[in-house]
Amino acid sequence: MQKALIIQSNGSGKHDLEDLLRDGWQVVSITANNGSSYNDFLVILQKD
């Protein structure tokens, strides 16, 4: 099973990522979205 999560430049989503990692999810992909005024990251996680 896979899940997508966005980590925003202000740190929003970071705690969700930490919780998922503690639950046994693994990061399989990170894609940066470099906008003119922000830097967000699309994180794909997977759990068997």
N, C-alpha and C positions, 0 to 999 in steps of 0.2 A: 504494500500500500504506500502511496506517496502523498505528500502534502506540500503546499507552497506557502511561503511566508515572506512578507516584505519587511525589511529592516529600513526604517527611514533615517535620514541624516540627523534628526534630533534624538535618535536612540529609541524611538517608538518601535516596538516589536522585539526588542532585545530580550526582555524578560520572558516573552512567549517562546523565543528560541531556546533560552536556557532551560525552561521547563520541559520542552520537547526532548532536548538532549538528555536530560535526567531521566526521562521516561523511556529511553532506549532508541530514540530516532537517530538516524545518521544523516549527515549532510552529504548529498551526492552532487550538488551543483550550486554555484554562486555566480550570479550575473549582475554586474554593476550597471546602473542606469544613471549616467552622468548628465544631468540637466543643467540649465544655465544658472539656477540658483539652489540646486540641491543635489545630493548624491544618495540614491536609494539602492538597496541590494535586494534582488529576488533570490531567495534561498529555497532550494528544493530538498526536501527531506524524505527519507524512506525508512520504513519499518517492516520487517518480515513477519 
